[in-house]
Every structure is written in structure tokens, then in C-alpha cells.
Amino acid sequence: MAKNIIIFLGFLCFISLITACAPSGYTMHRYGFFGGFWHGLLFLPDFIGKILGFGTGIYADNNTGFSYWAGYFLGFFWLGFGSRFLK
């Protein structure tokens, strides 16, 4: 029972990550720390979309600067290294 719930939640997260990739220049919203963190977590599907030619943006062009990039790299490293320490 618990295994099915975990598989369902994993599938839901996967679908959320795939559909969350917006094309570059999509919005005029200025992204701050939390927007950068979210974009850092979404780096892998964005990068794959960029390689396949879907026109997805790797980062937000309209960002606040240092706070955005601090969140971006924190999200990027959390995705890569933080998940290894959750065991």
C-alpha cells in the first residue's frame, strides 16, 4: 500500500516537473530567491528541453540579481547533492 502511494507521488512530481518548463521570456514577473530556488530544482528538465530544441529557458531573464542566483545555485545543488543525504 505504501509503495503504491510513493510511486503515485513520484509520478505526480515527475509530471509537475515536465509541465513546469516555460519558454524563455514567458513572463515579465521579476523572480527573487524562491523563484531562483525553483528554477534551480528544475534545471535538469529545462536542460533536456533546451537540448531537444523545445525553447525552454534555463534561467529567468527578468530576475532580481544576487538573491535570484543564490536561490538558483542552492536549488541546483540541493537537486544534485542534497538528495544523496536523505537516506
C-alpha positions in Angstrom: 0.0 0.0 0.0 2.7 2.5 1.0 4.8 1.5 -2.1 1.8 2.4 -4.4 1.5 5.8 -2.7 5.2 6.5 -3.1 5.1 5.5 -6.8 2.0 7.7 -7.3 3.6 10.7 -5.6 6.8 10.2 -7.6 4.7 10.1 -10.9 2.9 13.3 -9.8 6.2 15.1 -9.1 7.6 13.9 -12.5 4.6 15.2 -14.4 4.8 18.5 -12.4 8.5 18.9 -13.3 7.9 18.2 -17.0 4.9 20.6 -17.4 6.5 23.4 -15.4 9.1 24.3 -18.0 8.0 27.6 -19.6 9.7 29.0 -22.7 12.2 31.8 -22.1 10.8 35.3 -21.9 7.4 33.9 -21.0 6.6 36.4 -18.2 7.5 39.9 -17.0 7.5 38.8 -13.3 10.7 39.6 -11.5 12.0 36.4 -9.9 13.7 36.5 -6.5 15.3 34.0 -4.2 12.4 31.4 -4.1 11.9 31.7 -7.9 15.6 31.0 -8.3 15.4 28.1 -6.0 12.6 26.6 -8.0 14.4 27.2 -11.3 17.5 25.5 -9.8 15.4 22.4 -8.9 14.0 22.4 -12.5 17.4 22.6 -14.1 17.6 19.1 -15.4 14.2 19.0 -17.3 14.9 22.5 -18.6 18.3 21.5 -19.8 16.9 18.4 -21.6 14.3 20.5 -23.2 16.9 23.0 -24.4 19.0 20.2 -25.9 16.0 18.8 -27.7 15.1 22.2 -29.1 11.9 22.9 -27.2 12.9 26.5 -26.4 12.8 26.2 -22.7 14.7 28.7 -20.6 17.4 27.6 -18.3 17.0 30.7 -16.0 14.7 33.7 -15.8 15.9 36.7 -17.8 14.0 39.0 -15.5 15.5 38.3 -12.1 16.5 40.4 -9.1 20.2 39.6 -9.3 22.2 38.2 -6.4 19.2 36.8 -4.5 17.9 35.0 -7.6 21.3 33.4 -8.3 21.8 32.5 -4.7 18.5 30.6 -4.7 19.2 29.2 -8.2 22.5 27.6 -7.1 21.1 26.4 -3.8 18.3 24.7 -5.7 20.7 23.3 -8.2 23.0 21.8 -5.6 20.0 20.6 -3.5 18.9 18.6 -6.5 22.3 17.1 -7.1 23.8 16.7 -3.7 21.0 17.2 -1.1 19.1 14.2 -2.3 22.0 11.9 -1.5 21.9 12.7 2.2 18.2 11.9 2.6 18.9 8.2 3.0 
